């Protein structure tokens, strides 16, 4: 079996935070790990607040041992898969062509560092593809100092601060990776839980640690889950590597199958508020101006025929209430400009400044540029919002959906990700000026950029 691993990257954090005179020598921290897993049918994962990153999936075969009362028992094994990191590009490359003794003697190229993680909690792992590849397939290979390595992980941010006391350090990474946790012999998994309820699974640890479990900051905790069946996870996209002070490495966020989740009143999946629109829009394809009306019910809207050269918008909405506070071109808030189109009064609400154009070569996202003055409210009471995050960290909020979609969440290009936020109270946002509409392949429409911190 082809043994493979996953990346921890604390070496990079240590080097960037403390400096390293000779990057060819091993750093006191580590950089990667896990082992090859069989391909499995993925089932959706769930999480309370997805700060991430990319899409995570699990097989649904894992079930809890409800009668388990023994001490949590974590599988640990030493795997002959070795990783080094290019400090110039932050790329991690791995090999299983060396024995342990050969790895100890191996000298990486100048500007590279070795990873010395030696204990893994998974039985199998498989790198689905290298970062930057558009579809699954063989990983990218290269020979370094006479040994063939494969490109497995990119480090996007080597130092993500999590607490002031330094109990946890994190790096943001990008990878496509299947891993399997064994259920044999009564094994458990350990999860690190952040203050928002996001869970990160323990994936590797140091063999020479002196404690079994490391301290965590206030608001963080651990959770143990016994396994009756093997648990397979797929990490495909952006994730956090979180290392504690004893060297344990957690990755995620992950969302376990419902039967393995902690008891909670929180729904298993983020519940997005969605309703049929009561405000209906038509667009003049000659001027790219959008006009809306609330005078038609659903049946009347279905029967309404717009003027020649106009098209109808039939999306559903993820907001509970919205108000256009002025028409484009108006100098101050006030009544919007009205006009009658085929016997129905509409108000002028949006200008399309730039028509849709693909953001990425694969056409996973397209973007248009609009002008509007619009206040929208997303309902609280446990509902969630979904945010699309671009490579620069700008966030766009899901506002409209295609009612005929066949998937719940669309794929995104490398460097983009989603996160979910649960609302205890209504969230009101004001869009006044120029914004971007970003639409994915399943018809979900995101608008922004927005700043949730400014909205409270």
C-alpha positions in Angstrom: 0.0 0.0 0.0 1.2 3.4 -0.8 1.8 5.2 2.5 1.1 9.0 2.6 0.7 11.8 5.0 -0.7 15.3 5.8 0.9 18.6 6.7 1.3 20.1 10.2 3.4 23.2 9.4 4.3 24.3 12.8 7.9 24.4 11.6 7.0 27.3 9.5 5.2 29.0 12.4 8.3 28.6 14.5 10.7 29.8 11.8 8.6 32.9 11.0 7.9 33.7 14.6 11.4 33.0 16.0 13.7 32.9 13.0 16.0 30.1 11.8 19.6 30.6 10.9 19.9 27.3 9.0 16.7 26.2 7.3 18.4 23.0 6.1 18.4 21.8 9.7 15.3 20.3 11.5 13.1 22.9 13.2 11.9 22.1 16.8 8.4 22.1 15.4 6.9 19.7 12.8 5.4 20.0 9.4 3.1 17.1 8.3 1.4 13.8 8.4 -1.2 11.0 8.1 -1.5 7.8 6.0 -3.1 6.4 2.7 -6.9 5.8 2.8 -9.3 3.9 0.5 -11.6 6.0 -1.7 -15.0 6.1 -0.1 -18.4 7.5 -0.9 -18.7 10.9 0.8 -21.6 11.9 2.9 -22.2 15.5 3.9 -20.5 16.8 7.0 -21.9 19.4 9.4 -20.4 22.0 11.7 -21.6 24.8 14.0 -19.6 27.6 12.5 -17.4 26.8 9.5 -14.5 29.2 9.8 -13.0 27.6 6.8 -12.0 26.8 4.6 -13.1 24.2 2.2 -15.6 21.4 1.9 -15.3 18.4 4.3 -17.0 15.1 3.8 -17.2 11.9 5.7 -18.5 8.4 5.0 -21.6 7.7 7.0 -20.4 4.3 8.3 -19.0 5.5 11.6 -21.3 4.8 14.6 -20.7 5.5 18.3 -20.2 2.9 21.0 -23.0 4.0 23.3 -22.0 1.5 25.9 -18.3 2.4 25.9 -17.1 3.4 29.4 -13.4 2.7 29.2 -10.7 5.4 29.0 -10.4 6.9 25.5 -7.9 4.9 23.5 -6.2 6.7 20.6 -4.6 4.7 17.7 -1.0 5.6 17.2 1.4 4.2 14.6 4.8 5.1 13.0 4.6 5.6 9.3 7.4 5.7 6.7 6.2 8.8 5.0 8.4 11.9 5.2 7.8 15.5 4.4 9.8 18.7 3.8 8.7 22.2 3.2 10.1 24.9 0.8 10.4 28.0 2.8 10.3 30.2 -0.3 7.1 28.9 -1.8 5.5 27.3 1.4 4.9 24.1 -0.6 5.1 20.8 1.3 6.4 17.7 -0.5 6.4 14.1 0.8 8.0 10.7 0.0 7.7 7.1 1.1 10.9 6.1 -0.8 13.1 6.3 2.3 13.6 4.2 5.4 13.7 5.8 8.8 17.5 5.6 8.8 17.7 7.0 5.3 15.4 9.9 6.3 17.6 10.7 9.3 20.6 10.9 7.0 18.8 12.8 4.3 19.8 16.4 3.8 17.1 18.6 2.1 18.0 21.2 -0.5 19.0 24.6 0.7 16.0 26.6 1.8 14.0 23.5 2.8 13.2 22.0 6.2 12.3 18.5 7.4 9.3 17.4 9.4 10.0 15.0 12.2 6.4 14.0 13.2 6.4 10.3 13.8 3.1 9.2 15.3 -0.2 9.2 13.3 -3.7 8.5 14.4 -5.0 7.4 11.1 -4.6 4.0 9.5 -4.7 5.1 5.9 -4.5 8.2 3.8 -4.5 9.1 0.1 -3.6 12.4 -1.6 -6.4 12.9 -4.1 -4.4 15.5 -6.1 -1.8 18.2 -5.7 -2.7 21.8 -4.9 -3.4 23.7 -8.1 -4.7 20.6 -10.0 -8.2 21.0 -11.4 -9.3 17.4 -11.0 -8.3 14.2 -9.1 -5.3 12.4 -10.4 -1.6 11.6 -9.7 0.2 14.1 -7.6 2.9 16.3 -9.1 6.3 14.6 -8.6 9.9 16.1 -8.5 13.3 14.8 -7.5 15.1 16.6 -4.6 18.6 15.6 -3.8 18.2 12.2 -5.5 14.8 11.3 -3.9 11.4 11.6 -5.5 8.8 13.6 -3.6 5.2 14.5 -4.4 3.6 18.0 -3.9 0.8 17.5 -1.3 0.1 20.8 0.6 0.3 24.6 0.2 0.7 26.8 3.2 -1.5 29.8 2.8 -0.9 31.5 6.1 1.9 30.1 8.3 0.8 31.9 11.5 -2.8 32.3 12.5 -3.1 33.6 16.0 -5.6 31.9 18.3 -4.8 33.0 21.8 -2.6 35.5 23.6 -0.9 32.9 25.8 0.4 30.8 22.9 -1.3 27.6 24.0 -2.4 27.0 20.5 -0.7 28.0 17.2 -2.3 27.5 13.8 -1.4 27.6 10.1 -3.9 27.8 7.2 -3.3 25.2 4.6 -4.7 24.0 1.2 -4.9 20.3 0.4 -6.9 17.4 -1.2 -6.6 14.5 1.2 -8.6 11.3 2.3 -7.9 9.9 5.7 -9.3 6.9 7.7 -9.5 6.5 11.5 -9.6 2.9 12.6 -12.3 1.4 14.8 -10.4 -1.8 15.6 -9.5 -2.5 19.3 -11.9 0.1 20.6 -10.2 3.1 19.2 -11.5 6.7 19.8 -10.9 10.0 18.1 -10.1 13.2 20.0 -11.6 16.6 18.9 -10.5 20.1 19.8 -13.5 22.4 20.1 -13.3 26.1 19.6 -15.5 28.7 21.4 -17.9 28.7 18.4 -18.3 24.9 18.4 -16.1 24.2 15.4 -14.3 20.9 15.8 -10.8 19.9 14.8 -9.7 16.3 14.7 -6.4 15.1 16.2 -4.3 13.7 13.3 -0.7 13.3 14.6 1.4 13.7 17.7 5.0 13.6 18.9 6.2 10.2 20.3 8.4 11.9 22.9 5.7 14.0 24.5 5.5 13.9 28.3 1.7 14.6 28.6 -1.3 12.9 27.1 -3.4 16.0 26.5 -2.4 19.6 26.2 -3.8 22.7 27.9 -6.2 24.9 25.9 -7.3 28.6 26.2 -10.5 29.7 27.9 -13.5 28.8 25.8 -11.8 25.8 24.1 -12.3 22.2 25.1 -11.7 18.6 24.0 -14.2 15.9 23.1 -13.6 12.1 22.7 -15.7 9.9 20.4 -15.5 6.0 20.4 -15.7 4.4 17.0 -17.5 1.1 16.1 -16.7 1.4 12.4 -13.8 3.1 10.6 -14.3 6.8 10.1 -13.2 8.2 6.7 -12.8 12.0 6.2 -12.1 14.0 3.1 -10.2 17.3 3.4 -10.5 19.1 0.1 -9.8 22.9 0.2 -8.6 25.2 3.0 -8.2 24.1 6.6 -6.5 25.0 9.8 -3.6 23.1 11.4 -3.8 23.7 15.1 -0.8 22.6 17.3 -0.9 22.7 21.1 2.1 22.9 23.5 2.7 19.2 23.7 2.9 18.8 20.0 -0.5 17.4 19.2 -1.8 18.5 15.8 -5.5 19.0 15.0 -7.0 19.7 11.6 -10.4 21.1 10.5 -13.0 22.3 11.0 -14.6 18.9 10.4 -18.2 17.9 10.9 -18.8 14.3 11.9 -21.8 12.2 10.9 -24.9 13.1 12.9 -24.6 10.0 15.2 -21.1 11.1 16.2 -21.9 14.7 16.9 -22.1 16.2 20.4 -25.6 16.4 21.9 -26.8 19.9 21.2 -29.9 21.8 20.4 -28.1 23.1 17.3 -29.4 21.6 14.0 -27.2 19.0 12.4 -26.7 21.2 9.4 -26.6 25.0 9.1 -30.2 26.0 8.5 -30.4 28.7 5.9 -33.5 30.8 5.9 -35.2 30.7 2.5 -38.4 32.0 1.1 -40.1 32.7 -2.2 -39.7 36.4 -3.0 -42.6 38.8 -2.4 -40.6 41.5 -4.3 -40.3 40.6 -8.0 -37.7 42.1 -10.4 -37.5 42.6 -14.1 -34.3 43.7 -16.0 -34.1 45.9 -19.1 -31.4 44.1 -21.2 -30.8 47.3 -23.1 -30.0 49.6 -20.2 -29.1 46.9 -17.6 -31.5 48.6 -15.1 -33.5 46.4 -12.6 -37.0 47.4 -11.6 -39.0 45.7 -8.8 -42.6 45.4 -7.6 -44.5 44.0 -4.6 -47.9 44.3 -6.2 -48.0 40.8 -7.6 -48.6 37.5 -5.7 -46.9 34.3 -6.8 -49.6 33.2 -9.2 -49.8 36.7 -10.8 -46.0 36.9 -11.1 -46.0 33.5 -12.8 -48.5 34.8 -15.3 -46.9 38.2 -15.8 -45.2 38.8 -19.1 -42.5 41.5 -19.1 -42.1 44.0 -21.9 -40.1 43.0 -25.0 -36.3 43.1 -24.2 -36.9 42.5 -20.5 -36.3 39.4 -18.4 -37.7 38.2 -15.1 -35.8 37.2 -11.9 -37.2 34.1 -10.2 -34.7 33.4 -7.4 -35.7 32.7 -3.9 -34.3 34.9 -1.1 -32.3 34.2 2.1 -33.4 37.5 3.7 -36.6 38.1 5.6 -37.0 41.7 4.8 -35.5 44.3 2.4 -36.0 47.9 1.4 -34.6 50.0 -1.4 -33.9 53.3 0.2 -33.3 55.3 -3.1 -33.0 54.6 -6.8 -29.6 54.7 -8.5 -28.7 58.2 -9.5 -30.7 59.8 -6.7 -28.7 62.2 -4.6 -30.3 61.3 -1.3 -32.6 58.7 0.3 -36.2 59.1 -0.6 -39.0 57.5 -2.6 -37.7 55.4 -5.5 -38.4 56.2 -9.1 -41.6 54.5 -10.3 -42.8 53.5 -13.8 -45.6 51.3 -15.2 -44.5 48.3 -17.3 -47.2 46.2 -18.9 -49.8 47.5 -16.5 -47.9 47.0 -13.3 -46.1 49.7 -11.3 -42.4 48.9 -10.7 -39.7 50.9 -8.9 -36.1 51.4 -10.2 -33.8 49.6 -7.8 -30.4 48.5 -9.3 -27.9 49.4 -12.1 -25.7 46.8 -13.6 -22.4 48.5 -14.1 -20.4 45.5 -15.5 -22.1 42.4 -16.9 -21.2 38.9 -15.5 -17.7 37.6 -16.3 -16.0 34.4 -15.2 -13.7 34.8 -12.2 -11.8 31.6 -12.7 -10.8 29.5 -15.8 -13.1 26.7 -14.9 -16.1 29.0 -14.7 -17.0 28.0 -11.1 -17.8 31.6 -10.2 -18.8 34.6 -12.3 -19.0 38.2 -11.1 -20.9 41.3 -12.0 -20.7 44.9 -10.7 -23.8 46.7 -9.5 -25.0 49.9 -7.9 -27.8 50.0 -5.4 -29.1 51.5 -2.1 -30.6 48.6 -0.3 -31.2 47.6 3.4 -31.7 43.8 4.0 -32.4 41.8 7.2 -31.4 38.2 7.8 -33.5 36.6 10.5 -32.1 35.3 13.8 -33.7 32.7 16.0 -31.0 30.1 15.2 -30.9 30.6 11.5 -27.6 30.7 9.7 -26.0 32.8 7.0 -23.5 31.5 4.4 -20.4 33.6 3.4 -18.2 33.2 0.4 -14.6 34.2 1.1 -12.2 35.2 -1.7 -8.4 34.6 -1.6 -7.8 38.1 -0.1 -10.2 37.3 2.8 -13.1 39.5 1.5 -16.5 38.1 2.4 -19.7 38.0 0.3 -23.1 37.0 1.8 -25.5 34.6 0.2 -28.7 36.6 -0.6 -30.5 34.7 -3.5 -30.8 31.1 -4.6 -32.0 29.1 -7.5 -35.2 27.2 -6.3 -34.4 24.4 -8.8 -30.9 23.7 -7.7 -29.9 20.1 -7.1 -27.0 20.7 -4.7 -26.9 22.7 -1.4 -23.4 24.2 -1.8 -21.5 24.9 -5.0 -17.8 24.2 -5.7 -15.3 27.1 -5.6 -11.9 27.8 -7.1 -8.7 27.2 -5.2 -8.2 30.0 -2.7 -11.9 30.5 -2.2 -13.9 29.0 0.7 -17.2 29.2 2.6 -18.1 29.7 6.2 -21.3 29.6 8.1 -22.4 31.9 11.0 -25.4 31.2 13.3 -27.5 34.2 14.2 -29.1 34.6 17.6 -30.6 38.0 16.6 -31.6 39.5 13.3 -28.7 40.8 11.2 -29.4 44.0 9.2 -26.9 45.1 6.4 -26.9 48.2 4.3 -25.7 48.0 0.7 -25.4 51.6 -0.5 -23.1 52.1 -3.4 -21.2 49.8 -5.7 -21.0 46.1 -4.9 -20.2 42.8 -6.6 -22.6 40.0 -7.4 -20.8 36.6 -7.3 -22.8 33.6 -8.7 -21.7 30.0 -8.5 -22.6 27.0 -10.7 -25.7 26.0 -8.7 -27.2 29.5 -8.9 -26.4 30.8 -5.5 -25.9 34.6 -5.5 -23.5 36.3 -3.1 -23.2 40.0 -2.6 -20.4 42.1 -1.1 -17.8 42.6 0.0 -19.3 43.1 3.5 -17.8 43.6 6.9 -19.7 41.6 9.6 -17.7 43.1 12.4 -19.0 46.5 11.4 -22.5 45.1 11.5 -22.0 43.9 15.1 
